[in-house]
Structure formats: structure tokens, C-alpha cells
Amino acid sequence: AVEDRHARVAFHFTYPPAYRPIPGRFNVLMTMYESTELPPWFARRFADADALIVPSPWVRDVFARYTDRPIAVVSLGFNERHWVGIDRDKPRQRVFRPPLPAEARLSLDAPELRPSFVWLWVGAHNMRKGWQEVLQAWTHRGIGQPFAEDSRLLLYLKTTVDPAQDDETPIGVTQTGNLILDNRTVDDDVMLYLYAHADGFLFPSMGEGFGLTLLEAMATGLPCVATLETGETAFADESVVRRVRTHPVTGLIVEPGMDPVNVPFRVADVPDLVRQMRWVMGHPREARTYGERANDRAAAFTWAGAGAQMVAALLTLAGG
């Protein structure tokens, strides 16, 4: 929570079970959820807030079924250093290529070693983020040669392991065949490097409150293959990403550090994920157009803009 003893508004950005309202203040809770249904233990905390802030219209519409508290939408944003210009006279040319930090040097920087196409996935290490579907797509048989058996391709998985929750998994960068797993905690320069050196981005998420990594990838002009079911629809649609079909699934979802949930999600259809990846690789000119449009769309979602939205929302909710 953010407050001082002279303020009448207390702002909380947290997961509802950890939310503790401050007596005598107008308590504004900013949070999100990724399913069309909320667990009872999640929704009941809304009663302790005076107002809610959520990152997307999709989350607002879900929450509105569970509370009569006022709800404002304040989008998240990308670091403007991620936005790159597109040289529209040079096919598949994204202008920004940051230098590779010494501590993260990989074969991506050496032209003679670089694969012909690099797919990037970025997300937390939990099943809702779709990494299982990515791995299934990488080894899928039945729609051409499996990606895992094509030495011209590379799949780069960027996640983070919290030692407090997992003290057994080694931290570092490991490569098995044409798959790299990077579970380090890195700074923004390394992330900029990874986005800028990829050729395509994978986002087969089961559900998002907003979908920040997809926005970051779009800002760098990457052709993106993504599900479009939840919070990411605030900034992405089929005109800027290649959409992956989904099917419903209800079951126990366990996320690190959070309570298990049994609510509906939508999981990416793996064969369709494979088809969309092959389309991007097989249609470079058209895929580049998707990246250009994504780049243009993302420009409206900066952290500076999000900050202005936040100030306006707090003033409105708290009555000026």
C-alpha cells in the first residue's frame, strides 16, 4: 500500500488475499484476475475496498459481476526503450539492435552461428502462461518436420525462478538441442536484447489480466502468435497478431506462491499453434506487416500514458 499520514487515499497494488485496508482512508485496490470466474476467497475482498482499479476492460467486465464498487481501467505500459522504428524499405528489418551485454552473450549475436529463425517466449514459470503448449508445439509431429529436429530454428524460453519457492533448480542459461532455457533474473538491457534479436514471439496464454510481455514484443515490431481471449484484448486483435484457436479447460491450476484455483480457462490448441508458427516463417513479408502494425499499436501504451491514466482515475474515484 502507498500512503502517508496526511493522505486520505490509500492505494494498494496487490493480490487480494494479501490486501489489508487502512482504517480512515479511501482504499483503492488495484488487482487483476485471468479467468471469467473468480474464486470466492478472491472476490470477497472487494467488500473491503472503496474502489477498484484494473488493467483492462476485460477484467473490469469480469469483476463487475461480483461487486458494485466503482471500477476504473488503467492500462499497463511498456518501457519506451522497447519501442523500435521499422525500416519499411528493408524487408524484415527492425532498426533497433542493442549490443549484447557481456554476461548474456549467446550465439544470437554471431551471424555465422545464428539460426535462420528465433522464436521467443517470455513468462512466469506457471502453466497458465502456456509454456507447456509451446513445448508441445516444438516437438509436435503430423504437420511437417518437428521444429525440435530443425537445426535452422531456435526456441528461446525466458522465465524466472524464485529461489524462495524453488531452491533446487539451477539458475542460468542452458541449451538442449535447438532449445534454450534462461531462468535468470536479468535487467532491462538483457530483455531488450532478447526481444530485438528474436524473429517471432509466442504468447499462448490461458488467461491474462493484461499481457505485458505481448505488448513488449509488439513494441519491438515482432510478429506475434498469440491467444486472444482475455486482458490482452485491450491492445491486441487479429489485425496485429496471428491468433491461435483455444478450447475450454476447467481444472486445478497451481501457480507458484498462490492458492490453487479451479476455474475455467482457455488453452491454446497445439496443432493450430504449430500452423500459425509455420505461417509466420513461411510468409516473411506478410509477417513483417503484422510486426509493423503491432509496433504502431503498441506505441499508445507507454508507462507515461499509464501514469497519466492512474492520476486521472484516482482523482475521479476519490472525488478529486
C-alpha positions as CSV (number, residue, x, y, z in Angstrom):
1,A,0.0,0.0,0.0
2,V,1.1,3.6,-0.6
3,E,0.0,6.2,1.9
4,D,1.3,8.9,4.2
5,R,-0.3,10.1,7.4
6,H,-1.7,13.2,5.8
7,A,-3.3,11.4,2.8
8,R,-6.9,10.5,2.7
9,V,-6.4,7.9,-0.1
10,A,-4.5,4.6,0.3
11,F,-3.5,2.8,-2.9
12,H,-2.9,-0.9,-2.8
13,F,-1.5,-2.9,-5.8
14,T,-1.6,-6.5,-4.6
15,Y,-3.2,-9.9,-4.7
16,P,-6.5,-9.7,-2.7
17,P,-5.6,-12.3,-0.1
18,A,-2.7,-10.0,0.9
19,Y,-4.8,-6.9,0.8
20,R,-5.2,-5.1,4.1
21,P,-7.3,-1.8,4.0
22,I,-6.1,1.1,6.1
23,P,-8.7,2.5,8.5
24,G,-9.7,6.0,8.0
25,R,-8.6,6.1,4.3
26,F,-10.3,5.8,1.0
27,N,-8.9,2.5,0.0
28,V,-8.3,1.8,-3.7
29,L,-7.3,-1.7,-4.6
30,M,-5.5,-2.4,-8.0
31,T,-5.6,-6.0,-8.9
32,M,-6.5,-8.4,-11.7
33,Y,-7.6,-12.0,-12.4
34,E,-7.3,-14.2,-15.5
35,S,-10.5,-16.2,-15.6
36,T,-14.1,-15.5,-16.4
37,E,-15.0,-16.7,-12.9
38,L,-13.4,-15.6,-9.6
39,P,-12.8,-17.9,-6.6
40,P,-14.9,-16.9,-3.6
41,W,-11.8,-16.1,-1.5
42,F,-10.7,-13.7,-4.2
43,A,-14.0,-11.9,-4.7
44,R,-14.9,-11.5,-1.1
45,R,-12.0,-9.0,-0.5
46,F,-13.7,-6.5,-2.8
47,A,-16.1,-5.6,0.0
48,D,-13.1,-4.2,2.0
49,A,-12.2,-1.7,-0.8
50,D,-13.8,1.6,-1.6
51,A,-12.9,1.4,-5.3
52,L,-11.0,-0.9,-7.7
53,I,-8.5,-0.3,-10.5
54,V,-7.9,-3.0,-13.1
55,P,-5.6,-3.1,-16.1
56,S,-8.0,-3.9,-18.9
57,P,-11.7,-3.6,-19.8
58,W,-11.9,-7.4,-19.9
59,V,-11.0,-7.6,-16.2
60,R,-13.4,-4.8,-15.4
61,D,-16.3,-6.7,-17.0
62,V,-15.5,-9.8,-15.0
63,F,-15.2,-8.0,-11.7
64,A,-18.4,-6.1,-12.3
65,R,-20.3,-9.3,-11.9
66,Y,-19.0,-9.7,-8.4
67,T,-19.1,-6.2,-6.9
68,D,-20.9,-2.9,-7.0
69,R,-17.7,-1.0,-6.1
70,P,-16.7,1.6,-8.8
71,I,-14.0,0.2,-11.2
72,A,-11.6,2.2,-13.2
73,V,-9.4,0.8,-16.0
74,V,-5.7,1.9,-16.0
75,S,-3.6,0.0,-18.6
76,L,-0.1,-1.2,-18.0
77,G,2.6,0.0,-20.4
78,F,6.0,-0.8,-21.9
79,N,9.3,0.8,-21.3
80,E,9.7,3.3,-24.2
81,R,13.2,1.9,-24.8
82,H,11.5,-1.2,-26.1
83,W,9.8,0.6,-29.0
84,V,11.7,0.3,-32.2
85,G,11.3,2.0,-35.5
86,I,10.5,-0.1,-38.6
87,D,12.6,0.5,-41.7
88,R,9.8,-0.1,-44.1
89,D,12.1,-0.1,-47.1
90,K,14.1,-3.1,-45.9
91,P,12.2,-6.4,-45.6
92,R,12.0,-7.8,-42.1
93,Q,14.4,-5.1,-40.9
94,R,13.8,-3.8,-37.4
95,V,16.1,-0.8,-36.8
96,F,16.9,-1.4,-33.1
97,R,19.7,-4.0,-32.4
98,P,21.1,-3.2,-29.0
99,P,24.6,-4.5,-28.1
100,L,24.7,-7.8,-26.3
101,P,25.6,-7.5,-22.6
102,A,28.7,-9.4,-21.9
103,E,27.1,-11.5,-19.2
104,A,24.4,-12.8,-21.6
105,R,26.5,-13.4,-24.7
106,L,24.8,-16.1,-26.9
107,S,25.1,-17.3,-30.4
108,L,22.3,-15.0,-31.5
109,D,24.9,-12.3,-31.9
110,A,27.2,-14.2,-34.3
111,P,25.9,-14.2,-37.9
112,E,27.7,-17.4,-38.8
113,L,26.1,-19.2,-35.8
114,R,22.7,-17.5,-35.7
115,P,19.7,-19.7,-36.6
116,S,17.5,-18.7,-39.5
117,F,14.6,-18.1,-37.2
118,V,14.4,-17.5,-33.5
119,W,11.2,-17.9,-31.6
120,L,11.0,-16.2,-28.2
121,W,8.6,-17.0,-25.3
122,V,8.7,-14.8,-22.1
123,G,6.7,-15.5,-19.0
124,A,6.5,-16.7,-15.4
125,H,7.0,-20.3,-14.7
126,N,3.5,-21.4,-14.3
127,M,1.2,-23.4,-16.6
128,R,-1.2,-20.5,-17.2
129,K,1.4,-18.8,-19.3
130,G,1.4,-21.5,-22.0
131,W,4.9,-22.8,-21.8
132,Q,3.6,-26.4,-21.9
133,E,1.8,-25.7,-25.2
134,V,5.0,-24.1,-26.6
135,L,7.0,-27.2,-25.8
136,Q,4.3,-29.5,-27.2
137,A,4.2,-27.4,-30.4
138,W,8.0,-27.6,-30.6
139,T,8.0,-31.4,-30.7
140,H,4.7,-31.8,-32.5
141,R,4.5,-34.4,-35.3
142,G,2.0,-34.5,-38.1
143,I,2.3,-31.0,-39.6
144,G,5.7,-31.1,-41.3
145,Q,9.1,-31.8,-39.7
146,P,9.0,-31.2,-35.9
147,F,10.6,-27.8,-35.0
148,A,12.8,-29.6,-32.5
149,E,14.5,-31.5,-35.3
150,D,15.3,-28.5,-37.4
151,S,18.7,-27.1,-36.7
152,R,17.9,-23.9,-38.5
153,L,15.4,-22.9,-35.8
154,L,15.8,-21.9,-32.2
155,L,13.3,-21.7,-29.3
156,Y,14.3,-19.3,-26.5
157,L,12.3,-19.6,-23.3
158,K,12.8,-16.8,-20.8
159,T,11.4,-17.3,-17.4
160,T,12.5,-16.6,-13.8
161,V,12.9,-18.9,-10.9
162,D,12.3,-17.6,-7.4
163,P,14.8,-19.2,-5.1
164,A,12.4,-18.7,-2.2
165,Q,10.0,-21.0,-3.9
166,D,12.4,-23.3,-5.7
167,D,15.9,-23.8,-4.3
168,E,16.7,-26.9,-6.3
169,T,16.6,-25.6,-9.9
170,P,20.0,-24.3,-11.1
171,I,19.9,-20.6,-12.2
172,G,21.4,-19.8,-15.6
173,V,21.2,-20.4,-19.3
174,T,21.1,-23.9,-20.6
175,Q,20.8,-25.3,-24.1
176,T,19.4,-28.6,-25.2
177,G,19.4,-29.1,-29.0
178,N,17.7,-26.1,-30.5
179,L,16.0,-25.0,-27.3
180,I,17.5,-22.5,-24.8
181,L,16.1,-22.1,-21.3
182,D,17.0,-18.9,-19.5
183,N,15.7,-18.7,-15.9
184,R,18.0,-15.8,-14.7
185,T,16.8,-12.6,-13.1
186,V,18.1,-10.1,-15.7
187,D,18.0,-6.3,-16.2
188,D,16.1,-4.4,-18.8
189,D,19.1,-4.3,-21.2
190,V,19.2,-8.1,-21.5
191,M,15.4,-8.2,-22.1
192,L,15.8,-5.6,-24.8
193,Y,18.5,-7.7,-26.4
194,L,16.3,-10.8,-26.4
195,Y,13.3,-9.1,-27.9
196,A,15.4,-7.3,-30.5
197,H,17.2,-10.5,-31.7
198,A,14.1,-12.7,-32.0
199,D,12.2,-13.2,-35.2
200,G,8.9,-14.2,-33.7
201,F,7.1,-14.1,-30.3
202,L,4.9,-16.8,-28.8
203,F,2.1,-16.0,-26.4
204,P,-0.3,-19.0,-26.0
205,S,-1.6,-17.9,-22.6
206,M,-4.6,-19.4,-20.9
207,G,-5.6,-16.1,-19.4
208,E,-4.1,-12.6,-18.7
209,G,-5.2,-9.6,-16.7
210,F,-3.3,-7.5,-19.3
211,G,-0.5,-9.5,-21.1
212,L,2.6,-7.2,-20.6
213,T,5.1,-9.4,-22.4
214,L,2.9,-9.5,-25.5
215,L,2.8,-5.7,-25.5
216,E,6.6,-5.5,-25.1
217,A,7.1,-7.9,-28.1
218,M,4.7,-5.8,-30.2
219,A,6.6,-2.7,-29.3
220,T,9.7,-4.2,-30.8
221,G,8.0,-4.9,-34.0
222,L,7.9,-8.7,-33.6
223,P,5.4,-10.8,-35.5
224,C,3.4,-12.4,-32.7
225,V,1.4,-15.6,-32.4
226,A,-1.0,-15.3,-29.5
227,T,-4.3,-16.4,-27.9
228,L,-6.7,-13.5,-27.8
229,E,-9.3,-14.3,-25.1
230,T,-8.7,-12.2,-22.0
231,G,-6.9,-9.0,-20.9
232,E,-4.6,-8.8,-23.9
233,T,-7.6,-7.8,-26.0
234,A,-7.1,-4.3,-24.6
235,F,-4.4,-3.7,-27.1
236,A,-4.2,-6.8,-29.4
237,D,-6.5,-8.2,-32.0
238,E,-6.3,-10.3,-35.2
239,S,-5.1,-7.3,-37.2
240,V,-1.8,-7.1,-35.3
241,V,-1.1,-10.8,-34.2
242,R,-1.7,-14.2,-35.6
243,R,-4.5,-15.6,-33.4
244,V,-4.3,-19.2,-32.0
245,R,-7.5,-21.1,-31.5
246,T,-8.3,-22.2,-28.0
247,H,-10.6,-24.7,-26.2
248,P,-12.0,-24.5,-22.7
249,V,-10.5,-26.3,-19.8
250,T,-11.5,-26.4,-16.2
251,G,-9.2,-27.9,-13.6
252,L,-6.8,-27.3,-10.8
253,I,-4.3,-24.6,-11.8
254,V,-1.4,-24.1,-9.5
255,E,0.8,-21.0,-9.7
256,P,3.9,-20.6,-7.7
257,G,3.2,-18.8,-4.4
258,M,-0.6,-18.7,-5.0
259,D,-3.5,-20.8,-3.9
260,P,-4.7,-23.5,-6.3
261,V,-7.8,-22.5,-8.3
262,N,-10.5,-24.5,-10.0
263,V,-12.0,-22.0,-12.5
264,P,-12.4,-22.1,-16.3
265,F,-9.6,-21.1,-18.6
266,R,-9.0,-21.4,-22.4
267,V,-5.9,-23.4,-23.5
268,A,-4.2,-23.0,-26.9
269,D,-4.9,-25.6,-29.5
270,V,-1.4,-27.1,-30.1
271,P,-1.9,-28.1,-33.8
272,D,-3.2,-24.6,-34.5
273,L,-0.2,-23.1,-32.7
274,V,2.1,-25.1,-35.0
275,R,0.1,-23.9,-38.0
276,Q,0.4,-20.3,-37.0
277,M,4.1,-20.6,-36.4
278,R,4.6,-22.2,-39.8
279,W,2.6,-19.4,-41.4
280,V,4.8,-16.7,-39.9
281,M,8.0,-18.5,-41.0
282,G,6.6,-19.2,-44.5
283,H,5.3,-15.7,-45.2
284,P,8.0,-13.3,-44.1
285,R,6.7,-10.3,-46.0
286,E,3.2,-10.7,-44.5
287,A,4.5,-11.5,-41.1
288,R,6.6,-8.3,-41.2
289,T,3.4,-6.4,-41.9
290,Y,1.9,-7.8,-38.7
291,G,5.0,-6.7,-36.8
292,E,4.7,-3.2,-38.3
293,R,1.1,-2.9,-37.3
294,A,1.8,-4.3,-33.8
295,N,4.6,-1.7,-33.5
296,D,2.2,1.1,-34.4
297,R,-0.5,-0.2,-32.0
298,A,1.9,-0.6,-29.0
299,A,3.0,3.0,-29.3
300,A,-0.2,4.1,-27.5
301,F,0.6,2.0,-24.4
302,T,3.6,3.5,-22.6
303,W,4.3,3.8,-18.9
304,A,4.0,7.6,-19.2
305,G,0.5,7.2,-20.6
306,A,-0.4,4.7,-17.9
307,G,0.8,7.1,-15.2
308,A,-1.5,9.8,-16.6
309,Q,-4.4,7.4,-16.6
310,M,-3.6,6.5,-13.0
311,V,-3.7,10.1,-11.8
312,A,-7.0,10.7,-13.5
313,A,-8.5,7.5,-12.2
314,L,-7.5,8.2,-8.6
315,L,-8.9,11.8,-8.7
316,T,-12.1,10.5,-10.2
317,L,-12.6,7.6,-7.8
318,A,-11.7,9.7,-4.7
319,G,-13.8,12.7,-5.8
320,G,-10.9,14.9,-6.8
